[in-house]
Amino acid sequence: MRRRVVSAAVLAVAAGLLSPALAPPATGHAASVIRVDDLNANRSAMFIDSPAMGRTIQVQVLHPAGGGSRPSFYLLDGLDPGATQSTWTNATDAEPFFRDKNVNVVLPMGGQASYYTDWISDDPRFGRYKWETFLTEELPPLIDDYFSGNGVNAIGGLSMGGNAAFTLTVRHPDLYRAVAGYSACPDTTIAQGATMFSIANRGGNPFNMWGGPTSPAWAEHNPALMADRLRGKTIYLSTGTGLPGPHELEIKPQLPENIFFGGPIEFGVNACVDTFAQRLRDLNIPARVDYSPVGTHSWSYWQDGLHDSWPTIAGAIGA
C-alpha cells in the first residue's frame, strides 16, 4: 500500500585533470523518502534523500490511479535530462500513453552526461555521481513500497539512457526481466570516443567516470563483453538510419547537436546496434531489433520506439 510523506572523443583530456574526491558520501542510513507530491491522479514526484549521491534526488512516477500491485519500468533520459520533468514527459506522449496501463513508469530526474553509472571520482562540474547505486539499490524498494510495486522490473532508455539500461542490466541481471534501448549503443568500446566527448562537451572530465581509455572499468561496464548475462531476458533495440523521415519538421526539445547532426549520429548508432545484434546472435540470445529505413537521433522517433516496444516489454513483466 502506497504511503505519503508530507514535508520533511575527448581522449586529449590530460590524466592530471582527475579531480580529487570530495567529501565522502553520507553513511549509516538507508535512502529515505522526504516527500511525495501528487502532480495529478497518474503522476507523482518523489523526493529521496540518497546517501550514495549525498543529496536529494527527484524521481517522477507515472502510475495507475487505482490500487493493486504492479511491475515497474525504469525509463532513463538522454544526455541532457529536463530540469523540472523528464524529457520523456516533456517531448513525448509517455504520460497519456501509460495512463491506462498497469505499470509504474519510473523517471529519474537529473544526471546530465552521467551515463547513470557510479563515477570513480567526484567531478568539479557535476559533483558526486553514484547513479548505479541509487538506481539499483536505493530506489527500487522505495518504488515498491510507495507505489505498490511487485518487485518485477524492466529498464529502458534513449541514447545515453539506453546505453546505461543495458549496462545496468548486465551488472544487475537479477533486477530486470527486460531491457530496451532506443537509438542506444550498448558497446562501450565502440562508443568510447563519443562517450568521452559528450561528457567533456557538457563541462565534465570524462576520466572521472571510469578512468582513462585504457582503464579496465570500461570493460567492466561493457554490455557487449557481458552479453551472456542477457540470456533469458527480453531485449528490445531500435534504430534509424540517419536519413530524414516523417518527423524532421516537428518542434521538439532536441539536443542542439541533434538538430544539425541527428542524421550522422543515428547513422553511427545504427552501425553499433547492428554489431551488438550480431553479438547476441552469435550467443544464440534472442532479441527484437527494429530497424527503420529512415529516422534521425530525435525525440519523435524515440516516441515511436516506445510505442513499438511496449507490447514486448509488457509481456515480459506482466503489465
C-alpha positions as CSV (number, residue, x, y, z in Angstrom):
1,M,0.0,0.0,0.0
2,R,1.5,3.4,-1.0
3,R,2.2,5.8,1.8
4,R,2.7,9.6,1.5
5,V,5.3,11.6,3.4
6,V,4.4,15.3,3.8
7,S,7.3,17.9,4.1
8,A,10.4,17.0,5.8
9,A,36.4,11.8,-28.2
10,V,38.0,13.7,-25.9
11,L,40.9,11.5,-25.3
12,A,43.1,14.6,-25.2
13,V,42.0,15.3,-21.7
14,A,45.1,15.1,-19.6
15,A,45.3,12.4,-16.9
16,G,46.4,15.1,-14.5
17,L,42.9,16.6,-14.6
18,L,41.4,13.8,-12.5
19,S,39.8,15.6,-9.6
20,P,40.4,14.6,-6.0
21,A,37.5,13.0,-4.2
22,L,35.3,15.5,-2.4
23,A,33.7,14.7,1.0
24,P,32.7,11.0,1.3
25,P,29.0,10.2,0.9
26,A,26.8,10.0,3.9
27,T,26.8,6.6,5.5
28,G,24.9,4.9,8.3
29,H,21.4,5.3,7.0
30,A,19.3,4.0,4.1
31,A,17.8,6.1,1.4
32,S,14.5,7.6,2.5
33,V,11.6,9.5,1.1
34,I,11.4,13.1,2.1
35,R,8.0,13.7,0.5
36,V,5.8,12.7,-2.4
37,D,3.9,15.3,-4.3
38,D,0.9,14.2,-6.3
39,L,1.1,16.2,-9.6
40,N,-2.1,14.6,-10.9
41,A,-4.0,11.4,-10.5
42,N,-1.4,9.5,-12.5
43,R,1.8,11.3,-11.9
44,S,3.8,11.9,-8.7
45,A,7.1,13.4,-7.8
46,M,9.1,11.6,-5.1
47,F,12.0,13.4,-3.4
48,I,14.6,11.0,-2.0
49,D,17.4,11.5,0.4
50,S,20.2,9.5,-1.3
51,P,23.2,8.6,0.9
52,A,25.1,7.4,-2.2
53,M,24.6,10.7,-4.0
54,G,24.8,12.9,-0.9
55,R,21.8,14.9,-1.9
56,T,18.1,14.9,-2.6
57,I,17.1,13.2,-5.9
58,Q,13.8,13.8,-7.5
59,V,12.1,10.8,-9.3
60,Q,8.8,11.2,-11.1
61,V,6.5,8.2,-11.4
62,L,3.7,7.6,-13.8
63,H,1.2,5.2,-12.2
64,P,-2.4,4.0,-12.4
65,A,-4.9,5.9,-10.4
66,G,-6.3,2.8,-8.8
67,G,-4.9,0.3,-6.3
68,G,-3.3,-3.1,-6.8
69,S,0.2,-4.3,-7.2
70,R,2.1,-3.8,-10.5
71,P,5.5,-4.1,-12.1
72,S,7.8,-1.1,-12.7
73,F,9.5,0.2,-15.9
74,Y,12.5,2.4,-15.2
75,L,12.8,4.8,-18.2
76,L,16.0,6.7,-18.4
77,D,16.6,10.1,-20.1
78,G,19.2,11.2,-22.6
79,L,22.3,13.3,-22.3
80,D,20.6,16.4,-21.1
81,P,17.7,15.5,-18.8
82,G,14.9,18.0,-18.1
83,A,15.3,20.2,-15.1
84,T,11.7,20.0,-13.8
85,Q,10.5,16.9,-15.5
86,S,11.8,14.0,-17.6
87,T,12.1,14.8,-21.3
88,W,10.0,11.6,-21.8
89,T,7.0,13.5,-20.4
90,N,8.1,16.8,-22.0
91,A,8.8,15.7,-25.5
92,T,6.7,12.5,-25.9
93,D,3.2,11.3,-25.1
94,A,4.5,9.0,-22.4
95,E,2.2,10.3,-19.8
96,P,-1.1,9.8,-21.6
97,F,0.3,6.6,-23.3
98,F,0.8,4.9,-19.9
99,R,-2.3,6.3,-18.2
100,D,-4.4,3.2,-18.8
101,K,-1.6,0.7,-18.2
102,N,-0.9,-1.3,-15.0
103,V,2.7,-0.3,-14.6
104,N,4.8,2.2,-12.7
105,V,7.0,4.2,-15.1
106,V,9.9,5.4,-13.1
107,L,11.6,8.6,-14.4
108,P,14.7,9.7,-12.6
109,M,15.5,13.5,-12.8
110,G,18.9,14.9,-13.3
111,G,22.1,13.2,-14.3
112,Q,23.4,15.2,-17.2
113,A,26.1,13.3,-19.1
114,S,26.2,10.8,-16.2
115,Y,25.6,7.6,-18.1
116,Y,23.7,6.7,-15.0
117,T,26.7,5.0,-13.5
118,D,28.9,5.3,-10.4
119,W,31.8,7.6,-11.2
120,I,35.1,6.8,-9.7
121,S,35.8,10.4,-8.7
122,D,33.6,13.4,-7.9
123,D,33.6,15.9,-10.7
124,P,34.0,19.7,-10.4
125,R,31.2,20.2,-12.9
126,F,28.7,17.5,-11.8
127,G,29.6,16.7,-8.2
128,R,29.0,13.2,-7.0
129,Y,27.6,10.7,-9.5
130,K,26.6,7.4,-7.9
131,W,23.7,6.7,-10.2
132,E,24.1,2.9,-10.4
133,T,23.9,2.6,-6.6
134,F,20.9,4.9,-6.5
135,L,19.0,3.2,-9.3
136,T,19.8,-0.4,-8.4
137,E,20.0,-0.4,-4.6
138,E,18.3,2.7,-3.1
139,L,15.4,3.4,-5.4
140,P,13.7,0.0,-6.1
141,P,12.5,-0.8,-2.6
142,L,11.1,2.8,-2.2
143,I,9.2,2.5,-5.5
144,D,7.8,-0.9,-4.5
145,D,6.8,0.5,-1.1
146,Y,5.2,3.8,-2.1
147,F,3.8,2.8,-5.5
148,S,2.7,-0.8,-4.9
149,G,5.5,-2.3,-7.0
150,N,5.6,-6.1,-7.1
151,G,9.3,-6.5,-7.5
152,V,9.2,-7.2,-11.2
153,N,11.2,-4.7,-13.2
154,A,12.2,-3.6,-16.7
155,I,14.5,-0.8,-17.7
156,G,14.9,1.2,-20.9
157,G,16.2,4.5,-22.2
158,L,17.2,6.5,-25.2
159,S,20.7,7.3,-26.4
160,M,22.8,7.7,-23.2
161,G,19.9,6.3,-21.1
162,G,19.7,3.3,-23.4
163,N,23.4,2.6,-23.1
164,A,23.0,2.8,-19.4
165,A,20.0,0.5,-19.4
166,F,22.0,-2.3,-20.9
167,T,25.0,-1.7,-18.7
168,L,22.8,-1.8,-15.5
169,T,21.1,-5.0,-16.7
170,V,24.3,-6.9,-17.3
171,R,25.7,-5.7,-14.0
172,H,22.5,-6.5,-12.1
173,P,20.8,-9.3,-14.1
174,D,18.6,-10.4,-11.2
175,L,16.9,-6.9,-11.0
176,Y,15.5,-6.7,-14.5
177,R,13.4,-9.0,-16.7
178,A,13.6,-6.9,-19.8
179,V,15.7,-4.1,-21.3
180,A,15.1,-1.6,-24.1
181,G,17.3,0.8,-25.9
182,Y,16.1,3.5,-28.3
183,S,18.9,4.7,-30.5
184,A,21.4,3.3,-28.0
185,C,24.8,1.8,-28.5
186,P,25.3,-0.9,-25.8
187,D,29.0,-1.4,-26.5
188,T,31.4,0.9,-24.5
189,T,34.3,0.1,-26.8
190,I,32.6,1.3,-29.9
191,A,31.0,4.2,-28.1
192,Q,34.1,5.2,-26.0
193,G,35.2,8.2,-28.0
194,A,31.7,9.6,-28.3
195,T,31.0,9.0,-24.7
196,M,34.1,10.8,-23.5
197,F,33.4,13.7,-25.9
198,S,29.8,14.1,-24.7
199,I,30.9,14.4,-21.1
200,A,33.7,16.9,-21.9
201,N,31.2,18.8,-24.1
202,R,29.0,19.3,-21.1
203,G,31.9,20.6,-19.0
204,G,32.8,17.4,-17.1
205,N,36.0,15.4,-17.0
206,P,35.4,12.0,-18.7
207,F,38.3,10.5,-16.8
208,N,36.2,10.9,-13.6
209,M,33.7,8.4,-14.8
210,W,35.5,5.2,-15.5
211,G,39.1,6.5,-15.8
212,G,41.2,6.9,-19.0
213,P,40.6,5.0,-22.2
214,T,42.7,2.0,-21.1
215,S,41.1,1.7,-17.7
216,P,39.7,-1.8,-17.0
217,A,36.5,-0.1,-15.7
218,W,35.4,0.4,-19.3
219,A,35.3,-3.3,-19.9
220,E,33.6,-3.9,-16.6
221,H,30.7,-1.8,-17.8
222,N,30.6,-3.1,-21.4
223,P,27.3,-5.0,-22.2
224,A,28.9,-6.4,-25.3
225,L,31.6,-8.2,-23.3
226,M,29.0,-9.4,-20.7
227,A,26.2,-10.1,-23.2
228,D,25.8,-13.7,-21.9
229,R,24.2,-12.1,-18.8
230,L,21.3,-11.1,-21.1
231,R,20.3,-14.7,-21.7
232,G,16.7,-15.3,-20.8
233,K,15.8,-11.6,-20.8
234,T,13.5,-9.8,-23.1
235,I,15.6,-7.5,-25.3
236,Y,14.5,-4.6,-27.5
237,L,16.6,-2.3,-29.6
238,S,15.5,0.3,-32.2
239,T,17.5,2.5,-34.6
240,G,17.0,4.6,-37.6
241,T,19.5,5.1,-40.5
242,G,20.0,8.8,-40.2
243,L,18.0,9.5,-43.3
244,P,15.3,12.2,-42.9
245,G,11.9,10.8,-42.2
246,P,8.4,11.9,-41.3
247,H,9.3,13.8,-38.1
248,E,12.0,16.1,-39.2
249,L,9.8,19.3,-39.2
250,E,8.3,18.7,-35.8
251,I,9.4,21.0,-33.0
252,K,10.8,19.1,-30.1
253,P,13.3,20.0,-27.3
254,Q,16.2,18.3,-29.2
255,L,19.8,18.5,-28.1
256,P,21.4,21.3,-30.0
257,E,23.7,19.0,-31.9
258,N,20.8,16.7,-32.8
259,I,19.2,19.4,-34.9
260,F,22.3,19.6,-37.1
261,F,23.9,16.2,-36.6
262,G,21.0,14.0,-35.7
263,G,21.4,12.2,-39.1
264,P,25.1,11.3,-38.7
265,I,24.7,10.5,-35.0
266,E,21.9,8.0,-35.8
267,F,24.0,6.5,-38.7
268,G,26.7,5.7,-36.2
269,V,24.1,4.3,-33.7
270,N,22.7,2.1,-36.5
271,A,26.2,0.5,-37.1
272,C,26.7,-0.1,-33.4
273,V,23.2,-1.7,-33.0
274,D,24.0,-3.9,-35.9
275,T,27.2,-5.1,-34.3
276,F,25.6,-5.7,-31.0
277,A,22.7,-7.6,-32.5
278,Q,25.3,-9.8,-34.3
279,R,27.0,-10.4,-30.9
280,L,23.6,-11.6,-29.5
281,R,23.0,-13.8,-32.5
282,D,26.5,-15.4,-32.0
283,L,25.5,-16.2,-28.5
284,N,22.1,-17.5,-29.5
285,I,20.3,-14.9,-27.4
286,P,17.0,-13.8,-28.9
287,A,16.4,-10.1,-29.3
288,R,13.9,-7.9,-31.1
289,V,15.7,-5.3,-33.2
290,D,13.6,-2.8,-35.1
291,Y,15.5,-1.2,-38.0
292,S,13.8,1.8,-39.5
293,P,14.8,2.8,-43.1
294,V,14.7,6.4,-42.0
295,G,15.0,8.4,-38.8
296,T,17.4,10.7,-37.0
297,H,18.5,11.0,-33.4
298,S,15.5,12.8,-32.2
299,W,12.5,12.5,-29.8
300,S,9.7,11.8,-32.2
301,Y,11.4,8.6,-33.3
302,W,12.0,7.6,-29.7
303,Q,8.3,8.1,-29.0
304,D,7.7,5.7,-31.9
305,G,10.1,3.3,-30.4
306,L,8.5,3.5,-27.0
307,H,5.1,2.6,-28.6
308,D,6.5,-0.2,-30.7
309,S,8.4,-1.7,-27.8
310,W,5.7,-1.7,-25.2
311,P,3.9,-4.9,-26.1
312,T,7.3,-6.7,-25.9
313,I,8.2,-5.1,-22.6
314,A,4.7,-5.5,-21.1
315,G,4.7,-9.2,-22.0
316,A,7.9,-9.8,-20.2
317,I,6.9,-8.1,-16.9
318,G,3.2,-8.9,-16.9
319,A,2.0,-5.4,-17.2
